Amino acid sequence: MAREIQVTFDCGDPAALASFWAEALGYRIQDPPPGFDTWDAALAAMGIPPERRNDASALIDADGSGPRIFFQRVPEGKTAKNRVHLDVRAAPGSTGDERMAALEEECTRLVALGATRVERFEPAPPLQGGHIVLTDPEGNEFCLD
């Protein structure tokens, strides 16, 4: 039986982190329920007080091929390296200097959105094509691959 997956981020500011990852991945914020023009209107109708309306946010892939990404507010901050991380495939099929130039270009774009560059790993053929490690605005590690 096939299963769908959802990637979930624990975070301090779901709306802000969802906005970052929507731009990073080309995803979009999930639409509010039918009958509502905005999430704020939907949450108000559900009786959710204003101070709780940023407890969660979700992204969906516009073409439906990628997993849903969910952001949930938690009280604690990030304390250790991620044991699971996303690889953002920014240069599939590219090799050598062309690959690293594409990764650097995407790295520049993501840093402008709020990511932090951590380290660049040079290509080491035959098995390693090179990649760049970054963190999102809340410190979650991810790779440009």
C-alpha positions in Angstrom: 0.0 0.0 0.0 1.4 3.4 -1.0 1.7 6.0 1.7 1.8 9.8 1.6 4.4 11.5 3.8 4.4 14.9 5.4 7.6 16.6 6.6 7.1 18.4 9.9 9.2 21.2 11.4 9.1 22.1 15.0 9.7 25.8 15.2 9.2 29.1 17.0 7.5 31.1 14.2 5.5 28.8 11.8 4.4 31.6 9.5 7.9 33.0 9.0 9.5 29.6 8.5 6.7 28.5 6.1 7.3 31.7 4.1 11.1 31.0 3.9 10.6 27.4 2.8 7.8 28.3 0.3 10.3 30.6 -1.5 13.2 28.1 -1.1 11.2 25.2 -2.6 8.7 26.8 -4.9 5.9 25.6 -2.8 2.9 27.7 -1.6 1.0 28.2 1.6 -1.9 25.8 1.8 -5.2 27.5 1.0 -7.7 28.1 3.9 -10.8 25.9 4.1 -13.6 26.4 1.6 -15.7 29.4 2.3 -12.8 31.5 3.7 -10.6 34.0 1.8 -7.8 34.0 4.5 -6.5 31.8 7.2 -7.1 34.6 9.7 -10.8 34.6 8.8 -11.0 30.8 9.1 -9.2 30.7 12.4 -11.4 33.5 13.8 -14.5 31.5 12.8 -13.1 28.4 14.5 -12.8 30.5 17.7 -8.9 30.5 17.7 -7.7 33.5 19.6 -5.4 35.9 17.8 -2.3 34.9 19.9 -2.7 31.2 18.8 -3.2 31.9 15.1 0.5 31.3 14.3 0.6 27.9 16.0 0.9 26.1 12.7 1.3 26.6 9.0 1.5 24.2 6.0 2.9 24.3 2.5 1.9 22.3 -0.5 3.7 21.7 -3.8 1.9 23.6 -6.5 2.1 20.7 -8.9 1.3 18.1 -6.3 4.4 16.0 -6.7 6.2 16.8 -3.4 5.2 16.1 0.2 3.1 18.5 2.3 5.4 20.4 4.7 3.9 21.3 8.1 5.3 23.8 10.6 4.2 23.6 14.3 5.1 26.0 17.1 6.9 24.4 20.0 8.0 26.2 23.2 11.6 25.0 23.1 14.3 26.2 20.7 16.6 24.0 18.6 19.4 22.6 20.7 21.3 20.1 18.5 22.2 19.1 15.0 19.3 17.7 12.9 19.4 14.0 12.6 17.2 14.3 9.4 17.5 17.1 7.0 16.3 18.2 3.6 18.5 18.1 0.5 17.4 20.8 -1.9 18.3 19.4 -5.4 19.3 22.7 -7.0 21.6 21.3 -9.7 20.4 17.8 -10.7 22.3 16.3 -13.6 25.1 19.0 -13.4 28.7 18.2 -12.6 32.0 20.0 -11.8 32.2 23.7 -12.1 28.7 24.0 -13.7 27.2 22.3 -10.7 29.0 24.3 -8.1 28.1 27.6 -9.9 24.4 26.6 -9.9 24.7 25.7 -6.2 26.4 29.0 -5.4 23.7 31.0 -7.3 21.0 29.2 -5.3 22.9 29.7 -2.1 23.0 33.5 -2.7 19.3 33.5 -3.3 18.5 31.6 -0.1 20.9 33.7 2.0 19.0 36.8 0.8 15.8 35.1 2.1 17.3 34.5 5.5 19.3 31.3 5.3 22.8 31.1 6.7 25.7 29.6 4.8 27.6 27.0 6.8 30.1 25.1 4.6 30.9 24.2 1.0 32.0 20.7 0.2 34.0 20.4 -3.1 33.3 17.7 -5.6 35.1 14.4 -4.9 34.5 12.1 -7.9 33.3 9.5 -8.5 30.7 9.5 -5.6 30.5 13.1 -4.4 29.3 15.8 -6.6 29.9 18.6 -4.1 27.3 20.4 -2.0 26.7 23.4 0.3 25.3 23.2 3.8 23.1 26.0 5.1 20.7 26.6 7.9 17.2 28.0 7.6 16.2 31.1 9.7 15.6 29.0 12.8 18.9 27.1 12.5 17.7 23.8 10.8 20.4 22.4 8.6 19.8 21.6 5.0 22.0 20.9 1.9 22.0 22.4 -1.6 22.8 19.3 -3.6 
